[in-house]
Amino acid sequence: MEYKNPKLTADGAILKDGKILLIKRKNNPYKDKWALPGGFVEYGERVENTVVREVLEETGLKAAVKEIIGVYSDPNRDPRGHTITIVYLLDFIKGELKSGDDAADAKFFNLDDLPDLAFDHDKIINDIIRRR
């Protein structure tokens, strides 16, 4: 019998002066839409390490996990298949903002003036705003 299991990702939110860091997706799904930086957990990797690694790869910023925002597990949140993400609020440590890896661009957006977002990141960001 073959078992189907969901894939696991981690996304990070860095807030600064009423703004949130987003990346413009370079690839499908949601190519050219904005999203929280993040990506797939590699086998043997801690989820907390994944989010720090992905943020560095996609934005050039070194960050540290501050707290967990939540777990988002709607089976339809990713058109590639059932994907669960764990979202963390991160503290900026150092670095210069630049896009890299799967990101075509990276910049901070006002929380009250967000672009079109990929996946369910509008719901996630609304959860972040409510928690502030």
mmCIF file of the C-alpha atoms, coordinates in Angstrom:
data_MODEL
# 
_entry.id   MODEL 
# 
loop_
_atom_site.group_PDB 
_atom_site.id 
_atom_site.type_symbol 
_atom_site.label_atom_id 
_atom_site.label_alt_id 
_atom_site.label_comp_id 
_atom_site.label_asym_id 
_atom_site.label_entity_id 
_atom_site.label_seq_id 
_atom_site.pdbx_PDB_ins_code 
_atom_site.Cartn_x 
_atom_site.Cartn_y 
_atom_site.Cartn_z 
_atom_site.occupancy 
_atom_site.B_iso_or_equiv 
_atom_site.pdbx_formal_charge 
_atom_site.auth_seq_id 
_atom_site.auth_comp_id 
_atom_site.auth_asym_id 
_atom_site.auth_atom_id 
_atom_site.pdbx_PDB_model_num 
ATOM 1   C CA . MET A 1 1   ? 0.000  0.000  0.000   1.00 0.00 ? 1   MET A CA 1 
ATOM 2   C CA . GLU A 1 2   ? 1.273  3.453  -0.930  1.00 0.00 ? 2   GLU A CA 1 
ATOM 3   C CA . TYR A 1 3   ? 0.918  6.215  1.634   1.00 0.00 ? 3   TYR A CA 1 
ATOM 4   C CA . LYS A 1 4   ? 0.485  9.832  0.609   1.00 0.00 ? 4   LYS A CA 1 
ATOM 5   C CA . ASN A 1 5   ? 1.866  12.357 3.043   1.00 0.00 ? 5   ASN A CA 1 
ATOM 6   C CA . PRO A 1 6   ? 1.703  16.145 2.966   1.00 0.00 ? 6   PRO A CA 1 
ATOM 7   C CA . LYS A 1 7   ? 4.864  18.135 2.362   1.00 0.00 ? 7   LYS A CA 1 
ATOM 8   C CA . LEU A 1 8   ? 6.172  20.449 5.080   1.00 0.00 ? 8   LEU A CA 1 
ATOM 9   C CA . THR A 1 9   ? 7.294  24.048 4.602   1.00 0.00 ? 9   THR A CA 1 
ATOM 10  C CA . ALA A 1 10  ? 8.283  26.941 6.852   1.00 0.00 ? 10  ALA A CA 1 
ATOM 11  C CA . ASP A 1 11  ? 7.605  30.628 6.220   1.00 0.00 ? 11  ASP A CA 1 
ATOM 12  C CA . GLY A 1 12  ? 8.984  33.658 8.028   1.00 0.00 ? 12  GLY A CA 1 
ATOM 13  C CA . ALA A 1 13  ? 7.619  37.087 8.812   1.00 0.00 ? 13  ALA A CA 1 
ATOM 14  C CA . ILE A 1 14  ? 9.962  39.988 9.513   1.00 0.00 ? 14  ILE A CA 1 
ATOM 15  C CA . LEU A 1 15  ? 8.227  43.181 10.620  1.00 0.00 ? 15  LEU A CA 1 
ATOM 16  C CA . LYS A 1 16  ? 9.938  46.566 10.589  1.00 0.00 ? 16  LYS A CA 1 
ATOM 17  C CA . ASP A 1 17  ? 8.359  49.987 11.150  1.00 0.00 ? 17  ASP A CA 1 
ATOM 18  C CA . GLY A 1 18  ? 4.834  48.824 10.295  1.00 0.00 ? 18  GLY A CA 1 
ATOM 19  C CA . LYS A 1 19  ? 6.044  46.959 7.221   1.00 0.00 ? 19  LYS A CA 1 
ATOM 20  C CA . ILE A 1 20  ? 6.425  43.265 6.388   1.00 0.00 ? 20  ILE A CA 1 
ATOM 21  C CA . LEU A 1 21  ? 9.081  41.595 4.265   1.00 0.00 ? 21  LEU A CA 1 
ATOM 22  C CA . LEU A 1 22  ? 7.811  39.848 1.130   1.00 0.00 ? 22  LEU A CA 1 
ATOM 23  C CA . ILE A 1 23  ? 9.458  38.172 -1.834  1.00 0.00 ? 23  ILE A CA 1 
ATOM 24  C CA . LYS A 1 24  ? 8.265  38.146 -5.435  1.00 0.00 ? 24  LYS A CA 1 
ATOM 25  C CA . ARG A 1 25  ? 8.083  34.531 -6.586  1.00 0.00 ? 25  ARG A CA 1 
ATOM 26  C CA . LYS A 1 26  ? 10.362 33.667 -9.483  1.00 0.00 ? 26  LYS A CA 1 
ATOM 27  C CA . ASN A 1 27  ? 8.704  30.329 -10.256 1.00 0.00 ? 27  ASN A CA 1 
ATOM 28  C CA . ASN A 1 28  ? 5.276  28.739 -10.471 1.00 0.00 ? 28  ASN A CA 1 
ATOM 29  C CA . PRO A 1 29  ? 2.997  28.292 -8.750  1.00 0.00 ? 29  PRO A CA 1 
ATOM 30  C CA . TYR A 1 30  ? 2.088  31.947 -8.297  1.00 0.00 ? 30  TYR A CA 1 
ATOM 31  C CA . LYS A 1 31  ? 4.975  33.253 -10.381 1.00 0.00 ? 31  LYS A CA 1 
ATOM 32  C CA . ASP A 1 32  ? 5.294  37.058 -9.990  1.00 0.00 ? 32  ASP A CA 1 
ATOM 33  C CA . LYS A 1 33  ? 3.002  37.117 -6.933  1.00 0.00 ? 33  LYS A CA 1 
ATOM 34  C CA . TRP A 1 34  ? 4.321  38.228 -3.554  1.00 0.00 ? 34  TRP A CA 1 
ATOM 35  C CA . ALA A 1 35  ? 4.733  35.869 -0.612  1.00 0.00 ? 35  ALA A CA 1 
ATOM 36  C CA . LEU A 1 36  ? 6.378  35.483 2.752   1.00 0.00 ? 36  LEU A CA 1 
ATOM 37  C CA . PRO A 1 37  ? 9.889  34.099 2.351   1.00 0.00 ? 37  PRO A CA 1 
ATOM 38  C CA . GLY A 1 38  ? 10.058 30.388 3.031   1.00 0.00 ? 38  GLY A CA 1 
ATOM 39  C CA . GLY A 1 39  ? 10.330 26.948 1.544   1.00 0.00 ? 39  GLY A CA 1 
ATOM 40  C CA . PHE A 1 40  ? 10.425 23.208 1.946   1.00 0.00 ? 40  PHE A CA 1 
ATOM 41  C CA . VAL A 1 41  ? 11.930 21.482 4.960   1.00 0.00 ? 41  VAL A CA 1 
ATOM 42  C CA . GLU A 1 42  ? 14.816 19.252 3.931   1.00 0.00 ? 42  GLU A CA 1 
ATOM 43  C CA . TYR A 1 43  ? 15.017 15.718 5.292   1.00 0.00 ? 43  TYR A CA 1 
ATOM 44  C CA . GLY A 1 44  ? 16.823 15.769 8.657   1.00 0.00 ? 44  GLY A CA 1 
ATOM 45  C CA . GLU A 1 45  ? 16.413 19.550 9.054   1.00 0.00 ? 45  GLU A CA 1 
ATOM 46  C CA . ARG A 1 46  ? 14.658 21.271 11.944  1.00 0.00 ? 46  ARG A CA 1 
ATOM 47  C CA . VAL A 1 47  ? 11.756 23.470 10.841  1.00 0.00 ? 47  VAL A CA 1 
ATOM 48  C CA . GLU A 1 48  ? 13.242 26.436 12.742  1.00 0.00 ? 48  GLU A CA 1 
ATOM 49  C CA . ASN A 1 49  ? 16.471 26.035 10.770  1.00 0.00 ? 49  ASN A CA 1 
ATOM 50  C CA . THR A 1 50  ? 14.527 25.828 7.511   1.00 0.00 ? 50  THR A CA 1 
ATOM 51  C CA . VAL A 1 51  ? 12.876 29.216 7.974   1.00 0.00 ? 51  VAL A CA 1 
ATOM 52  C CA . VAL A 1 52  ? 16.177 30.913 8.875   1.00 0.00 ? 52  VAL A CA 1 
ATOM 53  C CA . ARG A 1 53  ? 17.916 29.280 5.878   1.00 0.00 ? 53  ARG A CA 1 
ATOM 54  C CA . GLU A 1 54  ? 15.142 30.129 3.428   1.00 0.00 ? 54  GLU A CA 1 
ATOM 55  C CA . VAL A 1 55  ? 14.934 33.771 4.534   1.00 0.00 ? 55  VAL A CA 1 
ATOM 56  C CA . LEU A 1 56  ? 18.703 34.118 4.095   1.00 0.00 ? 56  LEU A CA 1 
ATOM 57  C CA . GLU A 1 57  ? 18.654 32.435 0.660   1.00 0.00 ? 57  GLU A CA 1 
ATOM 58  C CA . GLU A 1 58  ? 15.719 34.477 -0.635  1.00 0.00 ? 58  GLU A CA 1 
ATOM 59  C CA . THR A 1 59  ? 16.391 37.890 0.926   1.00 0.00 ? 59  THR A CA 1 
ATOM 60  C CA . GLY A 1 60  ? 20.029 38.058 2.036   1.00 0.00 ? 60  GLY A CA 1 
ATOM 61  C CA . LEU A 1 61  ? 18.900 38.767 5.602   1.00 0.00 ? 61  LEU A CA 1 
ATOM 62  C CA . LYS A 1 62  ? 20.034 36.806 8.626   1.00 0.00 ? 62  LYS A CA 1 
ATOM 63  C CA . ALA A 1 63  ? 17.198 36.329 11.091  1.00 0.00 ? 63  ALA A CA 1 
ATOM 64  C CA . ALA A 1 64  ? 16.359 34.434 14.260  1.00 0.00 ? 64  ALA A CA 1 
ATOM 65  C CA . VAL A 1 65  ? 13.119 32.769 15.301  1.00 0.00 ? 65  VAL A CA 1 
ATOM 66  C CA . LYS A 1 66  ? 11.182 34.891 17.789  1.00 0.00 ? 66  LYS A CA 1 
ATOM 67  C CA . GLU A 1 67  ? 7.891  32.988 18.056  1.00 0.00 ? 67  GLU A CA 1 
ATOM 68  C CA . ILE A 1 68  ? 5.571  30.716 16.157  1.00 0.00 ? 68  ILE A CA 1 
ATOM 69  C CA . ILE A 1 69  ? 2.616  32.383 14.426  1.00 0.00 ? 69  ILE A CA 1 
ATOM 70  C CA . GLY A 1 70  ? 0.743  29.231 13.505  1.00 0.00 ? 70  GLY A CA 1 
ATOM 71  C CA . VAL A 1 71  ? 0.364  26.094 11.435  1.00 0.00 ? 71  VAL A CA 1 
ATOM 72  C CA . TYR A 1 72  ? -1.555 26.330 8.150   1.00 0.00 ? 72  TYR A CA 1 
ATOM 73  C CA . SER A 1 73  ? -2.719 22.991 6.816   1.00 0.00 ? 73  SER A CA 1 
ATOM 74  C CA . ASP A 1 74  ? -5.619 23.494 4.396   1.00 0.00 ? 74  ASP A CA 1 
ATOM 75  C CA . PRO A 1 75  ? -5.095 20.673 1.840   1.00 0.00 ? 75  PRO A CA 1 
ATOM 76  C CA . ASN A 1 76  ? -5.910 23.148 -0.952  1.00 0.00 ? 76  ASN A CA 1 
ATOM 77  C CA . ARG A 1 77  ? -3.510 25.950 0.065   1.00 0.00 ? 77  ARG A CA 1 
ATOM 78  C CA . ASP A 1 78  ? -0.891 24.899 -2.531  1.00 0.00 ? 78  ASP A CA 1 
ATOM 79  C CA . PRO A 1 79  ? -1.814 23.794 -6.071  1.00 0.00 ? 79  PRO A CA 1 
ATOM 80  C CA . ARG A 1 80  ? 1.167  21.380 -6.101  1.00 0.00 ? 80  ARG A CA 1 
ATOM 81  C CA . GLY A 1 81  ? -0.512 19.236 -3.461  1.00 0.00 ? 81  GLY A CA 1 
ATOM 82  C CA . HIS A 1 82  ? -1.201 19.055 0.257   1.00 0.00 ? 82  HIS A CA 1 
ATOM 83  C CA . THR A 1 83  ? 1.410  21.272 1.894   1.00 0.00 ? 83  THR A CA 1 
ATOM 84  C CA . ILE A 1 84  ? 1.533  22.265 5.546   1.00 0.00 ? 84  ILE A CA 1 
ATOM 85  C CA . THR A 1 85  ? 3.440  25.373 6.564   1.00 0.00 ? 85  THR A CA 1 
ATOM 86  C CA . ILE A 1 86  ? 4.629  26.485 9.956   1.00 0.00 ? 86  ILE A CA 1 
ATOM 87  C CA . VAL A 1 87  ? 4.921  30.262 10.106  1.00 0.00 ? 87  VAL A CA 1 
ATOM 88  C CA . TYR A 1 88  ? 7.343  32.062 12.415  1.00 0.00 ? 88  TYR A CA 1 
ATOM 89  C CA . LEU A 1 89  ? 7.792  35.656 13.446  1.00 0.00 ? 89  LEU A CA 1 
ATOM 90  C CA . LEU A 1 90  ? 11.489 36.443 13.040  1.00 0.00 ? 90  LEU A CA 1 
ATOM 91  C CA . ASP A 1 91  ? 13.875 39.032 14.448  1.00 0.00 ? 91  ASP A CA 1 
ATOM 92  C CA . PHE A 1 92  ? 16.165 40.696 11.909  1.00 0.00 ? 92  PHE A CA 1 
ATOM 93  C CA . ILE A 1 93  ? 19.825 40.230 12.879  1.00 0.00 ? 93  ILE A CA 1 
ATOM 94  C CA . LYS A 1 94  ? 21.902 41.612 10.002  1.00 0.00 ? 94  LYS A CA 1 
ATOM 95  C CA . GLY A 1 95  ? 22.331 41.717 6.258   1.00 0.00 ? 95  GLY A CA 1 
ATOM 96  C CA . GLU A 1 96  ? 21.497 43.776 3.228   1.00 0.00 ? 96  GLU A CA 1 
ATOM 97  C CA . LEU A 1 97  ? 18.180 43.156 1.510   1.00 0.00 ? 97  LEU A CA 1 
ATOM 98  C CA . LYS A 1 98  ? 18.625 41.541 -1.906  1.00 0.00 ? 98  LYS A CA 1 
ATOM 99  C CA . SER A 1 99  ? 16.627 38.925 -3.784  1.00 0.00 ? 99  SER A CA 1 
ATOM 100 C CA . GLY A 1 100 ? 18.092 35.483 -4.361  1.00 0.00 ? 100 GLY A CA 1 
ATOM 101 C CA . ASP A 1 101 ? 17.315 31.804 -4.918  1.00 0.00 ? 101 ASP A CA 1 
ATOM 102 C CA . ASP A 1 102 ? 13.575 31.487 -5.771  1.00 0.00 ? 102 ASP A CA 1 
ATOM 103 C CA . ALA A 1 103 ? 12.891 35.225 -5.310  1.00 0.00 ? 103 ALA A CA 1 
ATOM 104 C CA . ALA A 1 104 ? 12.764 37.667 -8.233  1.00 0.00 ? 104 ALA A CA 1 
ATOM 105 C CA . ASP A 1 105 ? 12.559 40.596 -5.800  1.00 0.00 ? 105 ASP A CA 1 
ATOM 106 C CA . ALA A 1 106 ? 12.385 41.263 -2.061  1.00 0.00 ? 106 ALA A CA 1 
ATOM 107 C CA . LYS A 1 107 ? 11.096 44.316 -0.254  1.00 0.00 ? 107 LYS A CA 1 
ATOM 108 C CA . PHE A 1 108 ? 9.123  45.615 2.693   1.00 0.00 ? 108 PHE A CA 1 
ATOM 109 C CA . PHE A 1 109 ? 5.451  46.518 2.224   1.00 0.00 ? 109 PHE A CA 1 
ATOM 110 C CA . ASN A 1 110 ? 3.153  48.564 4.453   1.00 0.00 ? 110 ASN A CA 1 
ATOM 111 C CA . LEU A 1 111 ? 0.817  46.222 6.297   1.00 0.00 ? 111 LEU A CA 1 
ATOM 112 C CA . ASP A 1 112 ? -2.134 48.328 5.153   1.00 0.00 ? 112 ASP A CA 1 
ATOM 113 C CA . ASP A 1 113 ? -1.098 48.351 1.477   1.00 0.00 ? 113 ASP A CA 1 
ATOM 114 C CA . LEU A 1 114 ? -0.139 44.816 0.453   1.00 0.00 ? 114 LEU A CA 1 
ATOM 115 C CA . PRO A 1 115 ? 0.207  43.526 -3.126  1.00 0.00 ? 115 PRO A CA 1 
ATOM 116 C CA . ASP A 1 116 ? -1.534 40.419 -4.506  1.00 0.00 ? 116 ASP A CA 1 
ATOM 117 C CA . LEU A 1 117 ? -0.316 37.534 -2.376  1.00 0.00 ? 117 LEU A CA 1 
ATOM 118 C CA . ALA A 1 118 ? 0.420  33.891 -3.198  1.00 0.00 ? 118 ALA A CA 1 
ATOM 119 C CA . PHE A 1 119 ? -1.017 30.843 -1.445  1.00 0.00 ? 119 PHE A CA 1 
ATOM 120 C CA . ASP A 1 120 ? -2.945 31.751 1.730   1.00 0.00 ? 120 ASP A CA 1 
ATOM 121 C CA . HIS A 1 121 ? -0.468 34.413 2.763   1.00 0.00 ? 121 HIS A CA 1 
ATOM 122 C CA . ASP A 1 122 ? -3.208 37.057 3.040   1.00 0.00 ? 122 ASP A CA 1 
ATOM 123 C CA . LYS A 1 123 ? -4.806 34.950 5.805   1.00 0.00 ? 123 LYS A CA 1 
ATOM 124 C CA . ILE A 1 124 ? -1.418 34.440 7.478   1.00 0.00 ? 124 ILE A CA 1 
ATOM 125 C CA . ILE A 1 125 ? -0.590 38.155 7.406   1.00 0.00 ? 125 ILE A CA 1 
ATOM 126 C CA . ASN A 1 126 ? -4.030 38.992 8.777   1.00 0.00 ? 126 ASN A CA 1 
ATOM 127 C CA . ASP A 1 127 ? -3.334 36.594 11.642  1.00 0.00 ? 127 ASP A CA 1 
ATOM 128 C CA . ILE A 1 128 ? -0.013 38.364 12.263  1.00 0.00 ? 128 ILE A CA 1 
ATOM 129 C CA . ILE A 1 129 ? -1.724 41.776 12.290  1.00 0.00 ? 129 ILE A CA 1 
ATOM 130 C CA . ARG A 1 130 ? -4.385 40.555 14.734  1.00 0.00 ? 130 ARG A CA 1 
ATOM 131 C CA . ARG A 1 131 ? -1.680 39.289 17.107  1.00 0.00 ? 131 ARG A CA 1 
ATOM 132 C CA . ARG A 1 132 ? 0.219  42.580 17.210  1.00 0.00 ? 132 ARG A CA 1 
# 
